[in-house]
Amino acid sequence: MTDLIEIKDVHHAYKTRSGPLPVLGGLNLSVPEGEFCAVVGPSGCGKSTLTRLIAGLMRPDAGEVWLHGERVVSPRRTVGMAFQNPVLLEWRTILDNVILPLEIVATKMPRKQRVARAEELLAMVGLSGFEGKRPSELSGGMRQRASLCRAIVHKPDVLIMDEPFGALDNFTREDLWQTMRNLRSAEPFTAVLITHDLRESVYLGDQVIVLSDRPAKTQYVMDIGLSEDRPLDILYEPHVGDMLQTLRDQIRIAQGRGGDRH
């Protein structure tokens, strides 16, 4: 399987009043085309920095980021992004919020086709009938569904998600996990998910990458190996529990607590 994303010996530091703050220190990782990669690690280890580097929103101090065999040196139209805060525009309807990327990257597409594309996605996530609503008229979970539609409306090669479900309650979060899997089945794309939720990483991911503490390197890679059609109840299976425990142990190591579980 061809690697769509390649991070090669990437170093990056932020400037602070007290001097450089290294966040990435020789990071190497790859994501095969069509794979769903979840990235976990201690707080402040550079996970969000990684997403911005892949999207071309910033450049590393050293090392290289490659996408589709091309070095990333500027923002890429083939990347979609979803964040913890949906950032929907209140003066636009939900339909027009979803259409927004098409107005930027598909300027010659007739509005009728843009509307049809947006309506198709909104139907997939259960938002048919809400196209004319404003963001403030929707619940948090519904706004996040609309945000996911907006992120993939232009059919990006890569979808980057930075804690998109982190602010939601457990029930809504798990419901959106299933929505995410349904979307991926209907709209194939390569995905990178930043999350602090290990259950989320295992349920959604084909592989889970654990980053070390700052400055981050790839500490551990887990191939999930679950079926594509995975029910939510699979998270309670003993073998999945073992995977979750392994990931917890790896996070403890990254935090400098070794294998001590107490």
VEXKOL-839398 format. One record per atom (N, C-alpha, C, O, CB): x, y, z. Coordinates in steps of 0.1 Angstrom, whole numbers, plus 2048, in hexadecimal, padded with zeros to 3 digits. Glycine has a CB too. Layout:
BEGIN
XYZ ...
//
This chain:
BEGIN
8087F4800 800800800 80980D800 81280D808 7F680080C 8068167F7 80E8227F6 80C82C801 80082E806 80B8297E9 816832807 81583C811 81184980B 81884E802 82283D819 80684E80F 80185B80A 807866812 80A87180C 7F185C80C 80986481F 81086E828 81D86982D 81D85D832 806873834 82787182C 83486D832 83A879839 83C884834 83E868826 83E876846 84488084E 85387B850 855870856 83D88285C 85C88284C 86A87E84B 873886854 876892851 86F87E83D 877881860 880887869 87D89686B 88589F86A 88F886863 87189886F 86C8A6871 86F8AB87F 86C8A5889 85D8A786F 8758B787F 8788BE88C 8708CC88B 8708D2881 8878C188E 86B8D0896 8648DD897 8658E28A5 8628DB8AF 8568DC891 8678EF8A6 8678F68B3 85F9038B2 8609098A7 8758F88B9 8599078BD 8529148BD 85B91E8C5 86291B8CE 8449138C4 85A92B8C0 8629358C7 85A93A8D3 84E93D8D2 8649418BD 86093B8DE 85A9408EB 86494A8F1 86F94C8EC 8579348F5 85F9518FA 86795C901 873956907 87E95C908 85F96390B 87294990C 87D943913 88693B909 89093490D 87893A91E 88393B8FC 88B9348F2 88392A8EB 8779298ED 89792D8F9 8899238E1 8829198D9 87B90E8E2 8819098EB 88B9138CF 86F90A8DE 8688FF8E5 8678F48DB 85D8F48D2 85A9048EA 8708EA8DB 86F8DF8D1 8628D68D4 85F8D28DF 87B8D68D2 85A8D48C9 84E8CB8CA 8508BE8C3 84A8B48C7 8428D38C6 8578BF8B7 8598B38AF 8688B18AE 86F8BA8AB 8528B48A1 86D8A58B1 87B8A28B1 87F8968A9 88288C8AF 8808A18BF 87F89789C 88388C893 877882891 879876892 88E885899 86B88888F 85F88088D 85F87987F 861880875 85388988F 85C86C87F 85A865873 84E85D874 84B85687E 86785B870 84585E86A 839855869 83485585B 83785E853 82E85A873 82C84B858 82684B84A 81884584C 81583E855 82E841841 80F84A843 801846842 7FE841834 7FE84982B 7F8852846 7FB834833 7F882E826 7EB834820 7E2838828 7F781F826 7EA835813 7DE83A80D 7D2832811 7D2826810 7E083B7FD 7C7839814 7BB832818 7BA82E827 7B082982B 7B9826810 7C583082E 7C582C83D 7C0837845 7C0843842 7D4829841 7BB833851 7B783D85B 7C183C867 7C283186E 7A8839860 7C8846869 7D3846873 7CF84F87E 7CC85B87D 7E084B86C 7CF84988A 7CC851897 7DA85489E 7E284B89F 7C28498A0 7DB8608A2 7E88648A9 7E48688B7 7DC8718BA 7EF8708A1 7EB8628C1 7E98658CF 7F78688D5 8018658CF 7E28598D6 7F686E8E1 8038718E8 80087B8F3 7F58808F5 80D8778DE 80A87D8FB 808887907 804895902 8078988F6 81588890F 7FD89C90B 7F98AA907 8068B2904 8108B190B 7F18B0913 8058BA8FA 8108C38F7 81B8BD8EF 8268C38EE 8158C9903 8198B08EA 8258AA8E3 8268AD8D5 82F8A88CE 82389B8E5 81D8B58CF 81E8BA8C1 8148B38B8 8178B48AC 82C8B68BD 80A8AE8BD 8008A78B4 7F98B18AB 7F88AE89F 7F58A08BC 7F58BC8B0 7EF8C68A7 7F88CD89E 7F58D0892 7E88D18B0 8058CE8A2 80F8D3899 8118C988D 8128CE881 81D8D48A0 8108BD88F 8118B3885 8068B587A 8088B486E 80F8A488A 7F98B887F 7EE8BA875 7F18C686C 7EE8C6861 7E18BB87D 7F68D0872 7F98DD86B 8048DA860 8048E0856 7FC8E8874 80E8D2864 8188CF85B 8138C784F 8178CA843 8248C7862 80B8BD851 8058B5846 7FD8BE83D 7FD8BC831 7FD8AA84C 7F58C7843 7EC8D083B 7F48DB834 7EE8E182B 7E28D6844 8018DC837 8088E7830 8068F4836 80A8FE830 8058E7822 8008F5842 7FE902848 80A90884F 80B913852 7F2901852 8148FF851 821903856 82B8FA851 8288EF84C 821904866 8388FE852 8438F684D 84C8F2858 84E8FA861 84B8FD842 8528E6858 85A8E2863 8688E9863 86C8EE859 85D8D3863 86E8EA86F 87B8F086F 8858E7868 88F8EC861 8808F287E 8838DA868 88C8D0861 8848C485E 87A8C1865 8998CD86A 8888BD854 8818B1850 8778B4845 8768BF840 87A8AB85C 8708AA841 8678AB835 8598A5838 85889B83F 86D8A5829 84F8AB832 8418A6832 83D8A4823 83E8AD81B 8378B0839 839897820 835894813 82788F812 82288881B 83F88980D 820893807 812890805 81188C7F7 8138947EE 80989B809 80C8807F4 80B87B7E6 81887C7DE 81787F7D2 8008837DF 8238797E5 82F87A7DE 8358887DB 83F8897D4 82E8737D1 82E8927E1 8338A07DF 8368A67EC 82F8A47F6 8298A87D7 8418AD7ED 8458B47FA 83B8BF7FD 8388C77F4 8538B97F9 8368BF809 82C8C980D 8348D6811 83B8D681B 8238C4819 8318E180A 8388EE80D 82E8F980E 831904811 8428F1802 8218F680C 81690080D 8098F980F 8088ED80D 816909800 7FE901813 7F18FB815 7EC8F3809 7EE8F77FD 7E7905818 7E68E780C 7E28DE801 7D38DE800 7CC8DC80A 7E78D0803 7CD8DF7F4 7BF8DF7F2 7BA8D07F3 7AE8CE7F5 7BB8E47E4 7C28C77F3 7BE8B97F4 7BD8B4802 7BC8A8804 7C88B07EC 7BE8BD80C 7BD8BA81A 7B18C0820 7AE8CC81E 7CA8BE821 7A98B8827 79D8BD82E 7A08BD83D 7A88B5841 7908B582B 79B8C7844 79E8C7853 7918C985B 7888D0857 7A78D3855 7918C2867 7868C4870 78C8C587E 7968BE881 77C8B886F 7878CE886 78C8D2893 7828CF89E 7768CC89B 7918E0893 7878D18AA 77E8CF8B6 7728D98B5 7678D68B8 7858D08C3 7768E58B2 76C8F08B0 7678F08A1 7708F2898 7718FE8B4 75B8ED89E 7578EC890 7598F9888 75A8F887C 7488E988F 75990588E 75C912887 75391387B 758917870 76B912883 74691287D 73C914873 739923873 73892987E 73090B875 736929867 733937866 724939869 71C934862 73793C858 721941873 714943877 70B94A86D 6FF94886C 71394B884 711952864 70A95985A 70795184E 700956845 711966856 70B94584E 70893C843 700930848 70192C853 71693683C 6F792B840 6EF91F843 6F9913844 704914840 6E491D839 6F490884A 6FC8FC84A 7008F883C 70B8F483A 6F48F1852 6F78F8833 6FA8F4825 7058FD81F 70E8F8819 6ED8F681C 70490A821 70E91381C 71C912823 72691481E 70992181C 71B90E830 72890B837 72F8FF831 73B8FF82F 725908846 7278F482E 72D8E8828 7328EB81A 73D8E6816 7228DD827 72B8F4813 7308F7805 73C8FF805 7438FF7FA 7248FE7FE 74090680F 74A91080F 75790B808 75D912800 74D91481D 75D8FF80C 7698FB805 7688FA7F6 7718FC7EE 76D8ED80A 75C8F67F1 75A8F57E3 75A9037DC 75E9047D0 74C8EF7DF 75790D7E3 75891B7DE 76691F7DC 7699287D5 7509257E7 76F9197E4 77D91C7E3 7859147D9 78D9197D2 78391B7F1 7829067D9 78A8FD7D1 7838F97C4 7898F37BB 78E8F17D9 7768FB7C3 76F8F77B7 7679027B2 75A9027B1 7658EA7BB 76E90D7AF 7679197AB 75E91879F 75592079D 7719247A9 76190E796 75A90D78A 74E90378B 746902781 76390877F 74D8FD796 7418F4798 7358FC79A 7349057A3 7448EB7A5 72A8F9793 71D900794 7188FE7A2 71A8F47A9 7138FB78A 7119087A7 70B9087B5 7028FC7B6 7028F67C1 7049157B8 6FB8F87AC 6F28ED7AD 6F98E07B1 6F58D87B9 6EA8EB7A0 7058DE7AB 70D8D27AE 7138D37BC 7148C97C3 7198D17A4 7178DF7C0 71C8E17CE 7118DE7D8 7148D77E2 7218EF7D0 7058E27D6 6FA8E07DF 6F78D17DF 6F58CB7EA 6EE8E77DA 6F78CA7D4 6F58BC7D3 6FF8B47DB 6FC8AB7E3 6F48B77C5 70C8B87DA 7178B17E1 7158B37F0 7178AA7F8 7248B77DC 7128C07F4 7108C2803 7048BB808 7058B5813 70F8D1805 6F98BB801 6ED8B4806 6F08A5807 6EB89F810 6E28B77FC 6F88A07FE 6FB8917FE 70288E80B 6FF884812 70488D7F2 70C89680F 71489481B 70B896828 70C88E831 72089D81C 7048A1828 6FB8A3833 6F1898836 6EE895841 6F48B1831 6EC89282B 6E388782C 6EB87B833 6E587483B 6DE88281F 6F787982F 6FF86E834 70186F844 70286484A 70D86D82E 70287B849 70487D857 6F888085F 6F888486A 70F888859 6EC87E858 6DF88085F 6DB88F861 6D389286A 6E087A86C 6DF897858 6DC8A5859 6D28AA84E 6D18B684C 6E88AE859 6CC8A1847 6C28A583D 6B78AD844 6B28A884F 6BC899836 6B38B883E 6A88C0845 6AE8CB84D 6A78D4851 6A08B884D 6BB8CB84F 6C28D6857 6CA8DF84E 6D18E8853 6CA8D0862 6C98DE841 6D28E5838 6D08F4839 6DA8FC838 6CF8E182A 6C48F983C 6C190783D 6C390D84B 6C191984D 6B490A839 6C7905855 6C990A862 6D6911864 6DF90F85C 6C88FE86C 6D791986E 6E4920871 6EB91787C 6E4910883 6E192E877 6F891987D 6FF910886 6FA911895 6FA90789C 70E915886 6F691D899 6F191E8A7 6E49178AA 6E09158B5 6EF92D8AA 6DE91289F 6D190B8A0 6D38FC8A2 6CA8F48A3 6C890E895 6E08F78A1 6E38E98A1 6EB8E68AE 6F18EF8B4 6EC8E5895 6EA8DA8B2 6F18D58BE 7008D48BB 7048D58AF 6EC8C78C3 7088D28C5 7168D08C3 71A8C58BA 7228C68B1 71E8CF8D0 7138BA8BC 7168AE8B4 7118B08A5 7188AC89C 70E8A28B9 7068B78A3 7028BA896 70B8C488F 70E8C2883 6F48C0896 7108CD896 71A8D7890 7278CF88C 72D8D2881 71D8E289A 72B8C6894 7378BE891 7358B5884 73E8B387C 73C8B689C 7288B0883 7258A8877 7268B186A 72C8AD860 7178A2878 7218BD86C 7228C7860 7308CA85D 7348CC852 71A8D3863 7388CB868 7478CE866 74E8C385F 7568C6856 74D8D1873 74A8B7862 7508AB85B 74D8AC84C 7558A9843 74C89E861 7408AF849 73B8B083B 7438BB834 7488B8829 72C8B383A 7458C683A 74D8D1834 75B8CD831 7618D0827 74D8DD83D 7618C583A 76F8C1839 7718B782D 77C8B7827 7748BA845 7678B0829 7698A681E 7608A9812 7608A1808 765898823 75A8B5812 7518B8806 7588B97F9 7538B67EF 7498C5809 7658BD7FA 76D8BF7ED 7758B27EA 77E8B27E2 7768CB7EE 7718A77F1 77889A7EF 78789B7F0 78E8987E7 7748957E1 78C89E7FC 79A89F7FE 7A18927FE 79A888801 79D8A780B 7AD8917FB 7B58857FC 7B788180B 7B887680E 7C28867F5 7B988C813 7BC88A821 7B389282A 7B089D827 7CB88E824 7AE88B834 7A689383E 7AD89384B 7B1888850 79888C840 7B089F850 7B78A085D 7AD8A5867 7A68AF865 7C38AA85B 7AD89E873 7A48A187D 7AB8A388A 7B289A88F 79989687F 7AA8AF890 7B08B289D 7A68B38A8 7A08BD8AA 7B88C089B 7A58A88AF 79C8A78BB 78D8AB8B7 7878B38BE 7A08AF8C6 7888A68AB 77B8AB8A7 76F8A78B0 7658AD8B0 7788A6899 77189D8B8 7668988C1 76989B8D0 7618978D8 76388A8BF 7748A28D3 7788A38E0 76F8AB8EA 76F8A98F6 7868AA8E1 7678B58E4 75F8BD8EC 7518B88EE 7488BE8F4 75E8CB8E6 74E8AC8E9 7418A68E9 73F89C8F4 7498978F9 73E89F8DC 73289A8F8 730890903 7328828FD 7338808F1 721892908 733878906 73786B902 72D8658F8 73185F8EE 73886290E 7208678FA 7168618F1 7188678E3 71885F8D9 7088638F7 7188748E3 71987B8D6 7268778CF 7278758C3 71888A8D7 7318768D7 73E8728D1 73E8658CA 7428638BF 7498738DC 73885B8D1 73884D8CC 72F84D8C0 7328458B6 7338448D7 7248558C0 71B8558B4 72385B8A8 72185689D 70F85E8B7 72B8658AA 73386B89F 73E86189B 74286288F 7398788A4 7448598A4 74D84F89F 747846894 74D84488A 7528468AB 73B842897 73483A88D 731841880 73283C875 727834893 72D84E882 72B857876 73885886E 738857861 72686487A 743859875 75085B86E 75484E866 75984F85B 75B85D878 75184386C 754836865 74B835858 74F83084E 75282A86E 73E83985A 73583884E 739841843 73983E838 72683B853 73E84E847 74285783D 74F852836 75085382A 746865844 75884C83D 764847837 76183B82E 767839823 76E842842 756833831 752828828 74D82D81B 74F828810 74881F82F 74583881C 73E83E810 747847808 7468497FC 732845814 75184E810 75A85880A 76885480D 76E85B816 75686680F 76E84B806 77C84680A 78685280A 78785A801 78083B801 78E853815 79885D816 7A2858820 79F84F828 79386B81A 7AE85D820 7B885B82A 7B6865835 7B4870833 7C785C824 7B7860841 7B486984D 7BF868857 7C685E85A 7A7865853 7C287485E 7CA875869 7C287B874 7BD886873 7D787E866 7C087487F 7B887888A 7C187B897 7C887289B 7AD86E88E 7C188789C 7C788A8A9 7BD8888B4 7B288E8B3 7CD8988A8 7C08818BE 7B787E8C8 7BE87B8D5 7C98768D6 7AD8738C4 7B787D8E1 7BB8798EE 7B386D8F2 7B68678FD 7BA8858F8 7AA8698EB 7A185E8EE 7A68518E8 7A584F8DC 7928618EA 7AB8488F0 7B183B8EB 7A68338E5 7A882C8DB 7B88348F6 79A8328EA 78F82B8E5 78C8308D7 7898288CE 78282B8EE 78B83D8D5 7898438C8 79383F8BE 79083C8B3 7888528CA 7A083F8C3 7AB83C8B9 7AA82E8B4 7AD82B8A9 7B883E8C0 7A68248BD 7A58168B9 7998148B1 79980C8A7 7A580D8C6 78D81A8B4 7818188AD 78281D89F 77D817895 77581E8B4 78882989D 78882F890 79582C888 79482C87B 78883E892 7A082888E 7AC827888 7AF81A881 7AB80F886 7B782A891 7B781A877 7BE80E871 7CB80C878 7D080187A 7BF80F862 7D181787C 7DD817884 7DD82288E 7D782D88B 7EA81887B 7E4820899 7E582B8A3 7F482D8A6 7FB8248A8 7DE8268B1 7F783A8A5 80583E8A7 8068458B4 7FF84F8B6 80A84789B 80F8418BD 8118478CA 81E8508C9 82884B8C5 81283D8D5 81C85D8CB 8288668CB 82E8668D9 8278658E3 8248748C6 83B8688DA 84286A8E6 83F8788EC 8388808E5 8518678E4 84487A8F8 8438888FD 84C8918F5 85488D8ED 84888890C 84A89E8F7 8518A88EF 8608A88F2 8648A68FE 84B8B68F3 8688AA8E8 8658AB8D9 86189D8D4 8698938D6 8718B18D1 85689C8CD 85088F8CA 8578888BF 85B88D8B5 8428918C6 85787B8C1 85B8718B7 8508668B6 8488668C0 86986B8B9 85085E8AC 8478538AC 84C8488B6 8578428B4 84584C89E 8448468C1 84883D8CB 84382F8C9 84A8258CC 8438428D8 83782E8C3 8318208C2 8268218B7 81F82B8B6 82A81C8CF 8258168AF 81B8168A5 8138098A7 8197FE8A7 821816896 80680A8A7 7FD7FE8A9 7F47FC89D 7ED806899 7F47FF8B6 7F57F1896 7EB7EE88C 7DF7E8892 7E07DE899 7F27E4881 7D47EE88F 7C77EA896 7C27DC891 7BF7D4899 7BD7F5895 7C07DB884 7BD7CE87F 7AE7C9882 7AB7BD881 7C57C3885 7A57D3885 7977D0886 7907D0879 7957D686F 7917D9891 7857CA878 77D7CA86B 7787D8868 7767E0871 7717C086C 7767DA85B 7717E7857 7637EA85D 7607F5861 7717E8848 75B7E085D 74E7E1862 74E7DE871 74A7D3875 7447D885A 7527E7879 7547E4887 7497EB890 7487F788F 7627E988C 7427E3897 7387E98A0 73E7EF8AC 74A7EC8B0 72E7DE8A5 7377F98B2 73D8008BE 7407F68C9 7497F88D1 73380B8C3 7387EB8CA 73A7E28D5 7477DB8D5 74B7D58DF 72F7D88D5 74E7DC8C9 75B7D58C8 7657DB8D2 76F7D48D6 7607D68BA 7627E78D7 76B7ED8E1 76B7E68EE 7747E88F6 7677FC8E3 7627DD8F0 7617D68FD 7667C88FB 7667C0905 7527D5902 76B7C48EF 7717B78ED 77E7B68F4 7867C08F5 7727B48DE 7827AA8FA 78F7A9901 79B7AD8F9 7A47B38FF 79079B906 79C7A98EC 7A87AC8E5 7A97BB8E2 7B47C08E1 7A77A58D7 79D7C28E1 79E7D18E0 7A27D78ED 7AA7E18EE 7907D78DC 79D7D18F8 7A27D6906 7B17D5907 7B77DD90D 79B7CE910 7B77CA902 7C57C8902 7CC7D38FA 7D77D88FF 7C97BA8FD 7C77D68EF 7CD7E18E7 7CC7EE8EE 7D67F68EE 7C67E28D9 7C17F18F4 7C07FE8FC 7C97FE907 7CF80990A 7B17FF901 7CB7F390E 7D57F3919 7E37F5914 7EB7FC91B 7D47E6921 7E77EF909 7F47F2903 7F6800900 801806903 7F67E98F6 7EC8078FA 7ED8158F7 7EE81D904 7F5827904 7E181A8EF 7E681A90E 7E782191B 7F6820921 7FB82A925 7DD81B926 7FB814920 809812925 81381B91C 81C820922 80D803924 81181C90F 819824907 81883390A 82283A90A 8168218F8 80C83790E 80A845912 81184891F 817852921 7FB849913 81183E928 818840935 827841932 82E849939 81583493E 82C839929 83A839926 83E847920 84884D924 83E82E91C 83584C917 837859911 83786491C 83E86E91A 82D85C906 82F862926 82E86C931 83986B93B 83A872944 82186B938 842861939 84D85F942 84A85794E 851857958 85386C946 83E85094E 83A848959 83D839958 839831960 82B84A95C 84483594D 84782794B 83B81E94A 831823946 851822956 83D81294E 83280894E 82A80895A 8227FE95C 8377FB94B 82C811963 825811970 81781596E 81482096A 82C81A97A 80D80C971 7FF80F96E 7F881597B 7EC81797A 7F880296A 7FF817986 7F981C992 7FC82A994 7F783099E 7FE81399E 
//
